């Protein structure tokens, strides 16, 4: 907990409470049919009269090293991504989030070594510029992963700071002794200071690196460092990018130990102020640029980064994916590597979906939250759902029918899974394009995941991806090509969902959402209303049994299912087949 709440923090908390109290959420006792045949529903009203371009966007997260390898060296590249833009356009996404593409010593790139050069494994700056230009020609925006909290210990800033070169002495956080009560920001602070304070022999002092000794935290209390980060943002905006995904926003500026109490290292007032000022700088360069925050936390904490409309544009809704997997698996752990999503008991029923919507609305405008299923730091949704294709289709439907800026992780649309758990490399596997020995990834059969040079911390790294891919080919449904030819595939289900969402404003950002808690707990019945347009989503959350329920009188009638094109009649009762989804 934050020990010392400043006047600014109090104001933030008060504003959140005021927003919460002013919501137009109506509810009536759930749900039995009245004599007139109506079901009491709950309603959320959404005001979004001045939408930004990203409010209705569907972003596709690409891990460049694994997406498509045009030059055959085993790592994906800019030319490879450019060649796949027609596929992404056909899929229906209108935004791309690229995980780090700046020069870095690691395979993942979250330890920038040069802010102004692209990763040489991916190509040249000219290749990058051509990719951005081609994406725009395909109607697709591009945002970059930007890590401001920390950089590589190989960066010249750190080397100069360690040498105490004039002007660089305080670019990082240095201490002659390890401070007490200042350990990992996302873990029990007792006795773990050694995990975040690292000795530098050259300077003879300890430096703070929350994410490890090779990734020292920059000192964002230093105006020179702040200016450097503003210059960095300006440089890439002028290259044509449309915004940034901001990594680890919660840990930008720490408050040190006060009166022997634990240091506040996450979500400090200074952190909120920093990101609001950074946002103002970005908007001064490009008013239409988007900033999305990775704040892996509960809803009230995430909402702080909205800062009464002055802060960041959006933030990931981590809870949504955990809710979906929990429901479809009849239970699921909601935890995070770098934060806490939710403590206490978990609701793994349809009510959790509605609670998620209400919590978004109560914390900040719903447009601030960006739902997704999984990303590069989490186990893939297909793996989490036990390789169950029916559940994967249900997860897709729930994602594509919830409001907000949506994000998909590359390969999610074909059920890309993972070989094992325990190491992030398994979550970042190679995209499966074709049913051949190299999965259509390249023409050489070289795969970065099987190259030990990328995993120096593993003493005896054993190649695994090639063998794993051969096992995946057995189901004859593992690649883009195979699924494109199958009308009932997960890929074609996603394509239909994206087209429907892009074509119907009521599904993108409705004025009102009505939830009907009908008398079958497996039936998710939600109506979206946008001006004169109404869209009704019916989902059987159970992939193994049909769901029969009484239909609210106001919903009865003749419809056309947008997913199948079939005529649907909602009479007094209706039965959804096992795992069935309808959008009417």
Backbone torsions as a table, in degrees:
resi	resn	phi	psi	omega
1	UNK	NA	152.6	175.7
2	UNK	-75.9	126.4	-173.7
3	UNK	-83.1	-36.4	-175.9
4	UNK	-121.1	105.5	-176.9
5	UNK	-92.6	116.2	-178.8
6	UNK	-78.4	172.6	176.7
7	UNK	-59.3	-38.3	179.5
8	UNK	-64.2	-44.3	-179.8
9	UNK	-63.1	-39.5	178.3
10	UNK	-61.0	-40.6	178.3
11	UNK	-62.9	-41.9	178.4
12	UNK	-60.5	-45.6	-179.1
13	UNK	-64.1	-40.7	179.7
14	UNK	-63.0	-41.6	-179.3
15	UNK	-64.2	-38.0	178.5
16	UNK	-64.1	-42.4	179.1
17	UNK	-64.4	-39.5	179.8
18	UNK	-63.8	-41.9	177.2
19	UNK	-60.9	-42.5	-178.3
20	UNK	-61.8	-43.0	-175.8
21	UNK	-73.0	-20.4	-175.1
22	UNK	-95.6	5.9	-176.0
23	UNK	-68.6	145.3	176.4
24	UNK	-93.7	66.8	177.8
25	UNK	-108.4	118.2	179.8
26	UNK	-112.1	145.0	179.0
27	UNK	-145.6	151.6	175.0
28	UNK	-132.2	162.7	-175.1
29	UNK	-55.8	133.2	-177.3
30	UNK	-70.1	154.2	-100.7
31	UNK	-90.2	92.9	160.6
32	UNK	-126.8	157.3	178.9
33	UNK	-70.1	134.0	172.7
34	UNK	-78.2	169.7	177.2
35	UNK	-56.2	-27.0	-180.0
36	UNK	-83.6	-1.5	176.9
37	UNK	86.3	14.6	-179.8
38	UNK	-98.1	151.9	175.3
39	UNK	-111.2	133.1	175.8
40	UNK	-63.2	136.3	179.8
41	UNK	-123.7	160.1	171.8
42	UNK	-104.4	150.3	-172.7
43	UNK	-135.7	139.3	170.4
44	UNK	-120.6	128.1	174.8
45	UNK	-99.4	139.4	-176.2
46	UNK	-123.4	125.1	176.6
47	UNK	-104.0	117.3	178.7
48	UNK	-149.5	65.8	-173.1
49	UNK	-76.4	-17.8	-177.8
50	UNK	-128.1	69.4	-174.0
51	UNK	-69.5	147.9	171.5
52	UNK	-91.6	164.3	-175.5
53	UNK	-60.1	-30.9	-176.2
54	UNK	-80.5	-13.7	-177.0
55	UNK	-59.9	-32.1	-178.4
56	UNK	-108.8	12.5	-173.8
57	UNK	-82.5	154.5	171.4
58	UNK	-120.6	111.8	-177.3
59	UNK	-95.2	149.1	179.0
60	UNK	-119.0	114.0	-179.5
61	UNK	-80.5	124.4	179.3
62	UNK	-112.9	129.2	168.3
63	UNK	-93.9	97.8	-167.1
64	UNK	-54.4	-36.8	-175.8
65	UNK	-64.1	-21.5	-175.5
66	UNK	-110.2	0.8	-168.6
67	UNK	-85.2	-62.5	177.3
68	UNK	-157.5	130.3	-173.6
69	UNK	-105.8	103.5	-176.5
70	UNK	-80.7	-28.1	-175.7
71	UNK	-101.5	-1.9	170.9
72	UNK	80.8	13.2	-178.1
73	UNK	-86.5	-1.1	178.9
74	UNK	102.7	-13.5	178.0
75	UNK	-115.5	136.9	175.3
76	UNK	-61.0	164.9	-173.1
77	UNK	-154.3	173.9	-178.1
78	UNK	-61.7	-43.2	179.8
79	UNK	-61.9	-37.0	177.8
80	UNK	-64.0	-42.9	178.7
81	UNK	-65.9	-39.4	178.8
82	UNK	-60.4	-40.3	-178.5
83	UNK	-67.9	-19.5	-177.9
84	UNK	-100.0	5.4	178.4
85	UNK	-61.2	-38.7	175.8
86	UNK	-59.0	-35.9	176.9
87	UNK	-63.1	-44.7	-178.4
88	UNK	-67.8	-37.0	176.8
89	UNK	-64.0	-42.8	178.3
90	UNK	-66.3	-36.7	177.1
91	UNK	-59.5	-37.9	175.8
92	UNK	114.2	5.6	177.7
93	UNK	-77.4	153.0	178.5
94	UNK	-127.2	15.7	174.9
95	UNK	-152.2	149.6	175.1
96	UNK	-126.2	130.6	169.7
97	UNK	-105.8	117.4	176.6
98	UNK	-94.1	122.9	169.3
99	UNK	-65.4	169.0	-162.3
100	UNK	-45.8	132.6	178.5
101	UNK	-124.4	14.2	176.3
102	UNK	-90.5	158.9	-178.8
103	UNK	-60.6	129.1	-177.6
104	UNK	-152.2	155.4	-179.2
105	UNK	-80.9	-16.3	-175.4
106	UNK	-97.9	167.7	176.5
107	UNK	-71.2	-29.2	-174.0
108	UNK	-86.6	-27.2	173.5
109	UNK	83.7	6.0	-178.9
110	UNK	-82.0	9.0	175.9
111	UNK	-122.6	77.4	-174.8
112	UNK	-57.1	134.9	175.2
113	UNK	-108.3	-21.8	177.4
114	UNK	-149.1	112.4	-176.7
115	UNK	-69.2	-19.5	-169.9
116	UNK	-112.0	10.7	176.4
117	UNK	-125.5	143.2	175.9
118	UNK	-80.5	159.2	177.6
119	UNK	-61.1	119.5	-175.2
120	UNK	-63.5	-25.8	176.6
121	UNK	-63.4	-23.4	-176.5
122	UNK	-95.5	-12.4	-179.5
123	UNK	129.9	-160.2	-176.9
124	UNK	-102.1	170.6	175.5
125	UNK	-60.8	-36.9	177.8
126	UNK	-62.8	-40.0	177.2
127	UNK	-61.3	-42.0	179.7
128	UNK	-63.5	-47.1	-179.0
129	UNK	-61.7	-38.1	177.7
130	UNK	-66.5	-36.5	177.2
131	UNK	-63.2	-47.8	-179.4
132	UNK	-61.4	-44.5	179.8
133	UNK	-62.3	-44.0	179.8
134	UNK	-65.7	-37.7	177.6
135	UNK	-60.7	-44.2	179.1
136	UNK	-62.9	-37.8	177.3
137	UNK	-64.1	-26.9	177.3
138	UNK	-90.3	7.5	178.9
139	UNK	75.4	27.9	-176.1
140	UNK	-120.8	125.4	175.6
141	UNK	-79.5	159.9	-179.7
142	UNK	-131.7	124.8	172.1
143	UNK	-118.2	148.4	-177.4
144	UNK	-107.2	147.0	172.6
145	UNK	-74.1	122.0	-177.8
146	UNK	-120.8	120.0	179.1
147	UNK	-105.6	109.8	-179.5
148	UNK	-104.7	-24.3	-176.1
149	UNK	-63.4	-37.0	-174.9
150	UNK	-150.4	163.8	177.4
151	UNK	-139.2	-178.3	179.4
152	UNK	-74.6	146.4	174.0
153	UNK	-70.5	-7.9	174.3
154	UNK	-88.9	-4.2	178.1
155	UNK	-67.2	145.4	-177.2
156	UNK	-61.6	-29.1	177.5
157	UNK	-59.4	-46.8	-176.7
158	UNK	-67.9	-40.5	179.5
159	UNK	-62.5	-40.7	178.5
160	UNK	-70.3	-36.5	179.4
161	UNK	-68.6	-40.8	177.6
162	UNK	-62.0	-34.2	178.6
163	UNK	-84.4	-1.4	-179.0
164	UNK	55.4	42.1	174.3
165	UNK	-66.5	140.3	-178.1
166	UNK	-53.4	131.2	179.7
167	UNK	94.6	-18.3	-177.6
168	UNK	-112.4	3.0	-174.1
169	UNK	-56.0	-38.8	-173.5
170	UNK	-112.9	30.1	174.2
171	UNK	-72.6	-15.9	179.5
172	UNK	-132.7	177.8	-175.2
173	UNK	-103.0	108.5	-175.2
174	UNK	-112.4	142.2	176.9
175	UNK	-140.6	142.2	177.9
176	UNK	-74.3	-27.3	176.6
177	UNK	-132.8	152.9	178.7
178	UNK	-68.0	121.8	179.3
179	UNK	-65.3	145.2	175.2
180	UNK	-79.1	153.4	175.8
181	UNK	60.5	32.2	179.1
182	UNK	-138.0	83.0	-178.1
183	UNK	-113.4	-142.8	179.2
184	UNK	-69.1	134.6	-176.1
185	UNK	-69.9	-25.0	-175.1
186	UNK	-111.0	22.0	-179.1
187	UNK	-145.0	172.5	175.0
188	UNK	-57.0	124.2	-173.0
189	UNK	-79.4	-11.1	-177.5
190	UNK	-65.1	126.0	172.1
191	UNK	58.7	25.8	177.6
192	UNK	-122.5	19.3	177.6
193	UNK	-60.5	-31.2	179.9
194	UNK	-61.3	-21.9	-177.4
195	UNK	-74.6	-20.6	-174.7
196	UNK	-121.1	-9.9	177.7
197	UNK	-109.7	126.4	-170.0
198	UNK	-127.4	139.4	-175.4
199	UNK	-84.0	134.8	173.8
200	UNK	-115.2	115.5	-174.6
201	UNK	-65.2	-39.5	-176.3
202	UNK	-62.0	-46.3	-177.6
203	UNK	-86.5	-22.0	-178.4
204	UNK	72.8	31.7	180.0
205	UNK	-142.5	167.8	175.5
206	UNK	-93.9	143.8	174.5
207	UNK	-121.4	152.5	-176.9
208	UNK	-90.0	125.9	176.3
209	UNK	-141.6	93.8	-174.0
210	UNK	-61.1	-30.2	-175.6
211	UNK	-103.8	16.7	175.2
212	UNK	120.7	165.4	-174.7
213	UNK	-66.4	-24.0	-179.9
214	UNK	-87.0	-1.2	-177.6
215	UNK	-131.6	71.5	-178.5
216	UNK	-65.5	140.9	176.2
217	UNK	-72.9	134.5	174.0
218	UNK	-77.1	159.5	-178.0
219	UNK	-96.3	94.8	-177.5
220	UNK	-81.6	7.5	167.7
221	UNK	-86.6	-9.3	179.6
222	UNK	-89.2	116.6	-177.9
223	UNK	-57.3	-30.4	178.6
224	UNK	-64.4	-40.8	179.2
225	UNK	-67.4	-40.8	177.2
226	UNK	-58.5	-44.9	178.3
227	UNK	-61.8	-40.0	179.0
228	UNK	-61.0	-42.6	-179.1
229	UNK	-68.3	-34.6	175.4
230	UNK	-65.7	-40.3	177.5
231	UNK	-62.6	-41.1	178.6
232	UNK	-58.5	-49.1	179.5
233	UNK	-59.9	-43.2	180.0
234	UNK	-59.6	-43.8	-178.1
235	UNK	-56.7	-47.6	-175.8
236	UNK	-77.8	-31.2	174.1
237	UNK	-63.1	-38.5	178.9
238	UNK	-72.5	-15.0	172.0
239	UNK	-79.3	-8.1	175.5
240	UNK	106.2	2.1	179.5
241	UNK	-70.8	157.5	-171.2
242	UNK	-102.4	7.7	178.7
243	UNK	150.0	-168.8	-174.8
244	UNK	-140.3	144.0	163.4
245	UNK	-93.2	120.9	-172.2
246	UNK	-97.9	115.8	-174.7
247	UNK	-77.9	138.9	169.1
248	UNK	49.9	48.7	-174.8
249	UNK	-64.0	-24.6	-174.0
250	UNK	-67.2	-17.8	-168.1
251	UNK	-114.7	25.4	-173.9
252	UNK	-65.4	-48.7	-175.2
253	UNK	-134.6	126.4	-178.8
254	UNK	-97.7	149.1	169.0
255	UNK	-101.0	129.8	-174.1
256	UNK	-75.4	174.1	-179.0
257	UNK	-56.5	134.3	177.5
258	UNK	-126.2	122.6	178.0
259	UNK	53.1	39.2	176.4
260	UNK	76.5	4.1	179.8
261	UNK	-88.1	160.7	178.1
262	UNK	-57.7	141.0	176.0
263	UNK	-67.2	143.0	172.7
264	UNK	-83.7	115.5	-174.5
265	UNK	-117.5	-1.3	-179.6
266	UNK	-135.7	139.3	171.6
267	UNK	59.8	33.8	179.4
268	UNK	-71.4	161.9	177.3
269	UNK	-58.1	-40.8	-179.8
270	UNK	-63.5	-33.6	177.7
271	UNK	-66.2	-45.8	179.0
272	UNK	-60.4	-44.7	-179.9
273	UNK	-61.8	-42.7	-178.8
274	UNK	-58.6	-48.8	-175.8
275	UNK	-68.1	-32.6	175.6
276	UNK	-64.9	-42.0	178.4
277	UNK	-67.9	-38.1	177.0
278	UNK	-62.8	-41.2	177.9
279	UNK	-61.0	-42.3	179.7
280	UNK	-62.4	-38.3	177.5
281	UNK	-64.3	-47.0	-179.3
282	UNK	-58.5	-44.1	-179.1
283	UNK	-66.5	-27.2	177.8
284	UNK	-69.8	-24.5	177.9
285	UNK	-88.3	-44.8	179.8
286	UNK	-145.7	99.4	-178.0
287	UNK	-57.8	-21.4	-178.7
288	UNK	-95.2	6.0	179.5
289	UNK	-74.5	146.1	-177.4
290	UNK	-109.1	141.1	175.4
291	UNK	-124.0	121.3	177.9
292	UNK	-117.6	133.3	-173.0
293	UNK	-97.8	136.0	165.2
294	UNK	-92.1	94.3	176.4
295	UNK	-120.1	91.5	-173.6
296	UNK	-79.5	91.2	-172.0
297	UNK	-161.7	-174.6	176.6
298	UNK	-78.0	167.9	-173.8
299	UNK	-59.9	-48.3	-179.5
300	UNK	-59.2	-36.0	178.4
301	UNK	-68.3	-44.7	178.7
302	UNK	-59.4	-39.9	-176.6
303	UNK	-61.2	-21.8	179.6
304	UNK	-61.0	-28.9	-175.4
305	UNK	-78.8	-6.7	169.9
306	UNK	-72.6	-35.6	174.8
307	UNK	48.9	55.0	176.9
308	UNK	56.1	32.8	178.0
309	UNK	86.2	-0.5	-179.6
310	UNK	-98.2	-10.7	-172.5
311	UNK	-93.7	-136.7	-177.3
312	UNK	-75.1	162.4	-174.2
313	UNK	-79.5	-33.3	-176.0
314	UNK	-160.8	168.4	178.4
315	UNK	-148.7	147.8	-180.0
316	UNK	-66.7	137.9	174.4
317	UNK	-94.8	88.3	-178.6
318	UNK	-65.4	-31.4	-175.0
319	UNK	-63.9	-32.1	-174.9
320	UNK	-57.4	-49.0	-178.7
321	UNK	-62.5	-38.9	178.7
322	UNK	-66.8	-37.5	177.3
323	UNK	-62.0	-48.3	-178.4
324	UNK	-60.8	-49.7	-179.1
325	UNK	-66.1	-34.5	177.6
326	UNK	-63.7	-41.9	179.3
327	UNK	-67.3	-48.0	-175.1
328	UNK	-71.2	-23.6	177.2
329	UNK	-101.6	7.6	-176.5
330	UNK	53.3	40.7	179.2
331	UNK	141.2	141.9	179.3
332	UNK	-169.7	143.8	-178.3
333	UNK	-79.1	131.6	176.2
334	UNK	-109.1	90.4	179.7
335	UNK	-139.7	172.4	-177.1
336	UNK	-146.9	154.5	177.2
337	UNK	-69.1	-36.4	-173.5
338	UNK	-127.4	42.3	177.8
339	UNK	165.8	-179.9	178.8
340	UNK	-122.8	124.6	-178.8
341	UNK	-83.8	-49.1	-176.3
342	UNK	-157.5	135.7	175.4
343	UNK	-105.2	157.2	175.6
344	UNK	89.7	-164.4	-175.7
345	UNK	-69.5	150.0	-178.7
346	UNK	-116.6	139.6	177.7
347	UNK	-97.5	115.6	-179.5
348	UNK	-107.3	38.6	174.8
349	UNK	-117.0	176.2	179.5
350	UNK	-57.8	-25.9	-178.5
351	UNK	-60.5	-27.8	179.1
352	UNK	-66.1	-31.9	176.4
353	UNK	-64.4	-43.4	178.4
354	UNK	-68.5	-38.7	177.8
355	UNK	-62.7	-36.1	177.4
356	UNK	-62.4	-44.6	178.1
357	UNK	-62.5	-43.6	-179.3
358	UNK	-64.9	-37.5	-179.5
359	UNK	-69.4	-33.7	174.5
360	UNK	-62.3	-48.7	-176.2
361	UNK	-63.6	-35.8	-175.4
362	UNK	-77.7	-15.0	-173.2
363	UNK	-101.7	-41.0	-179.2
364	UNK	-160.4	174.4	174.1
365	UNK	-56.5	141.8	-178.5
366	UNK	-56.8	-30.4	179.8
367	UNK	-63.6	-15.4	-179.9
368	UNK	-74.6	-24.3	-172.5
369	UNK	-98.8	137.1	-176.7
370	UNK	-116.8	101.6	-179.0
371	UNK	-74.4	153.1	175.3
372	UNK	-160.4	168.7	-179.9
373	UNK	-93.2	-56.7	175.0
374	UNK	-148.8	167.8	174.8
375	UNK	-139.5	-167.1	-172.3
376	UNK	-67.9	-13.0	178.9
377	UNK	-98.5	3.1	-175.7
378	UNK	-127.3	157.7	173.3
379	UNK	-61.2	141.4	-177.8
380	UNK	-62.9	147.1	-175.7
381	UNK	-61.6	-35.8	180.0
382	UNK	-64.2	-39.5	177.6
383	UNK	-67.5	-44.8	-179.7
384	UNK	-60.0	-35.5	-178.6
385	UNK	-88.0	13.8	174.0
386	UNK	69.8	31.9	179.8
387	UNK	60.3	28.7	-176.7
388	UNK	-92.6	112.2	-176.8
389	UNK	-66.1	-35.2	179.6
390	UNK	-64.5	-42.7	178.7
391	UNK	-66.6	-36.5	178.8
392	UNK	-63.2	-38.0	176.8
393	UNK	-66.4	-39.6	178.0
394	UNK	-63.4	-43.6	178.6
395	UNK	-59.6	-41.3	178.8
396	UNK	-61.9	-44.5	-179.8
397	UNK	-62.0	-44.4	-178.9
398	UNK	-64.1	-38.0	178.3
399	UNK	-66.9	-47.9	-173.0
400	UNK	-76.4	-3.8	178.2
401	UNK	-115.9	11.7	174.4
402	UNK	-101.7	148.1	-177.1
403	UNK	-75.2	159.8	175.8
404	UNK	116.1	172.4	172.9
405	UNK	-72.6	121.1	-174.1
406	UNK	-100.5	152.2	177.5
407	UNK	-130.7	135.6	173.2
408	UNK	-115.4	144.2	175.2
409	UNK	-93.9	133.9	-174.2
410	UNK	-49.2	138.2	-179.9
411	UNK	84.9	-12.7	178.8
412	UNK	-58.1	-33.2	-175.9
413	UNK	-72.8	-13.1	175.7
414	UNK	-115.8	10.6	179.3
415	UNK	73.9	30.0	177.2
416	UNK	-56.2	127.2	-175.5
417	UNK	-115.1	-152.6	-178.5
418	UNK	-147.1	150.9	-174.9
419	UNK	-68.6	-39.5	-176.6
420	UNK	-159.2	178.7	174.3
421	UNK	-116.0	170.8	174.4
422	UNK	108.0	-23.1	177.8
423	UNK	-135.9	139.2	-176.2
424	UNK	-60.4	-25.8	-178.0
425	UNK	-58.6	-30.7	-178.3
426	UNK	-70.2	-24.5	179.8
427	UNK	-83.1	-7.3	-170.2
428	UNK	-123.4	39.4	-172.6
429	UNK	-73.0	168.8	-175.1
430	UNK	-70.4	138.4	178.2
431	UNK	-66.6	138.3	-174.9
432	UNK	-102.7	97.1	-174.6
433	UNK	-89.9	-44.7	-174.2
434	UNK	-133.5	159.5	178.7
435	UNK	-90.0	69.1	172.8
436	UNK	-136.5	-179.7	-171.3
437	UNK	-60.6	-30.3	-179.1
438	UNK	-101.1	9.8	-179.0
439	UNK	58.2	21.9	-178.3
440	UNK	70.3	10.0	-177.8
441	UNK	-73.6	-36.1	175.7
442	UNK	-161.0	-174.6	-179.0
443	UNK	-105.0	2.9	-172.7
444	UNK	-109.5	-18.3	-175.7
445	UNK	76.6	17.7	174.3
446	UNK	-93.4	135.1	-177.9
447	UNK	-135.3	124.4	-177.7
448	UNK	-58.3	-32.3	-178.9
449	UNK	-65.3	-21.2	179.4
450	UNK	-99.6	6.3	179.5
451	UNK	-100.7	115.8	-172.3
452	UNK	-64.8	-20.0	-176.9
453	UNK	-61.1	-22.4	-178.8
454	UNK	-83.4	-8.0	-173.7
455	UNK	-129.2	61.9	-175.7
456	UNK	-63.4	-20.8	-180.0
457	UNK	-79.4	-10.3	178.3
458	UNK	-99.1	113.8	-173.4
459	UNK	-60.7	-44.3	-179.9
460	UNK	-127.2	76.7	-179.3
461	UNK	-69.2	128.3	-180.0
462	UNK	-109.9	127.5	176.9
463	UNK	-55.9	136.8	-176.6
464	UNK	-135.5	-27.4	-169.1
465	UNK	-66.6	-42.4	-176.7
466	UNK	-58.7	-43.9	177.8
467	UNK	-66.7	-39.1	178.2
468	UNK	-62.3	-43.0	-179.8
469	UNK	-61.8	-40.8	179.4
470	UNK	-61.4	-35.8	176.8
471	UNK	-69.5	-33.5	179.3
472	UNK	-69.2	-30.8	-177.6
473	UNK	-64.8	-18.1	-175.4
474	UNK	-62.4	-28.9	-177.0
475	UNK	-83.5	-3.4	174.9
476	UNK	59.8	16.4	-176.9
477	UNK	-138.0	24.4	-169.2
478	UNK	-94.6	-12.9	-174.2
479	UNK	-111.0	166.1	175.4
480	UNK	-59.4	-47.0	-178.0
481	UNK	-59.5	-45.0	-178.6
482	UNK	-63.7	-42.6	-177.7
483	UNK	-74.9	-30.4	177.7
484	UNK	-61.4	-30.7	-178.5
485	UNK	-86.1	-3.9	-177.4
486	UNK	-110.9	109.3	-176.8
487	UNK	-58.2	-26.4	-176.8
488	UNK	-97.2	11.7	-175.6
489	UNK	-73.7	164.5	175.3
490	UNK	-63.1	-39.9	179.1
491	UNK	-58.5	-47.2	-179.6
492	UNK	-70.3	-28.0	173.1
493	UNK	-63.7	-45.5	177.4
494	UNK	-61.2	-44.2	-179.4
495	UNK	-58.3	-43.4	179.2
496	UNK	-63.9	-44.2	-178.6
497	UNK	-61.7	-44.2	-179.4
498	UNK	-65.9	-39.6	178.5
499	UNK	-64.6	-44.0	179.3
500	UNK	-61.0	-45.6	-179.2
501	UNK	-64.4	-43.7	-179.4
502	UNK	-66.0	-25.6	-176.5
503	UNK	-91.6	-13.1	-171.9
504	UNK	-128.3	109.8	-175.1
505	UNK	-63.0	-27.7	-179.0
506	UNK	-64.9	-27.4	177.8
507	UNK	-85.4	-24.9	-179.6
508	UNK	-74.7	-59.0	179.8
509	UNK	-150.9	89.3	-176.8
510	UNK	-73.4	161.9	169.8
511	UNK	-77.6	-28.2	-177.4
512	UNK	-147.7	143.7	172.9
513	UNK	-121.7	126.1	178.1
514	UNK	-112.7	127.3	179.7
515	UNK	-108.0	123.8	-179.9
516	UNK	-107.3	104.6	179.9
517	UNK	-80.9	72.9	-176.1
518	UNK	-67.3	167.7	-172.1
519	UNK	-80.5	50.3	167.9
520	UNK	-155.8	113.4	-171.9
521	UNK	-65.9	-14.3	178.4
522	UNK	-86.9	-7.8	-177.2
523	UNK	-95.8	119.0	175.2
524	UNK	-101.2	112.5	-174.6
525	UNK	-122.9	111.2	-175.9
526	UNK	-136.5	135.6	176.7
527	UNK	-115.1	128.5	176.2
528	UNK	-104.0	134.7	-177.5
529	UNK	-125.5	125.3	176.2
530	UNK	-132.4	105.4	-175.6
531	UNK	54.7	-116.8	-178.2
532	UNK	-92.0	-5.7	-177.1
533	UNK	-92.1	134.9	176.3
534	UNK	-126.4	137.3	176.3
535	UNK	-133.2	130.2	-176.4
536	UNK	-110.0	125.0	177.9
537	UNK	-108.1	124.3	176.4
538	UNK	-119.5	125.2	-178.7
539	UNK	-134.7	130.1	170.3
540	UNK	-91.2	108.2	-175.1
541	UNK	-73.1	-6.1	178.7
542	UNK	-103.2	113.4	-179.1
543	UNK	-80.1	2.1	-174.0
544	UNK	-117.4	-6.8	-178.5
545	UNK	-150.1	148.3	178.2
546	UNK	-70.4	160.5	-179.7
547	UNK	-127.5	112.6	178.4
548	UNK	-105.5	136.9	-175.8
549	UNK	-153.2	153.4	174.4
550	UNK	-73.1	135.8	-176.4
551	UNK	-90.9	128.1	175.0
552	UNK	-55.7	141.0	-174.1
553	UNK	-57.8	-39.0	-176.7
554	UNK	-69.1	-13.9	-178.2
555	UNK	-101.5	-5.6	-177.0
556	UNK	-70.8	147.1	178.0
557	UNK	148.2	-169.6	-178.6
558	UNK	-100.5	135.3	-178.4
559	UNK	-137.0	165.7	167.6
560	UNK	-115.5	124.4	177.1
561	UNK	-72.8	119.8	-177.0
562	UNK	-68.6	-22.0	179.9
563	UNK	-78.2	-42.3	-174.7
564	UNK	-106.9	-21.2	-173.2
565	UNK	82.3	2.7	-177.6
566	UNK	-80.8	150.7	174.0
567	UNK	-78.5	132.1	-177.7
568	UNK	-123.8	130.6	176.2
569	UNK	-110.5	119.4	174.4
570	UNK	-98.7	104.1	178.4
571	UNK	-98.1	-151.8	-177.7
572	UNK	-64.5	-34.0	174.8
573	UNK	-130.7	155.1	179.2
574	UNK	-144.3	147.6	179.5
575	UNK	-120.8	122.4	171.9
576	UNK	-90.3	133.4	175.9
577	UNK	-67.0	163.5	179.6
578	UNK	-54.7	124.7	177.9
579	UNK	66.3	16.9	-176.1
580	UNK	-80.4	143.9	173.7
581	UNK	-124.5	136.2	175.0
582	UNK	-129.6	139.3	171.2
583	UNK	-124.5	112.4	-169.8
584	UNK	-112.1	NA	NA
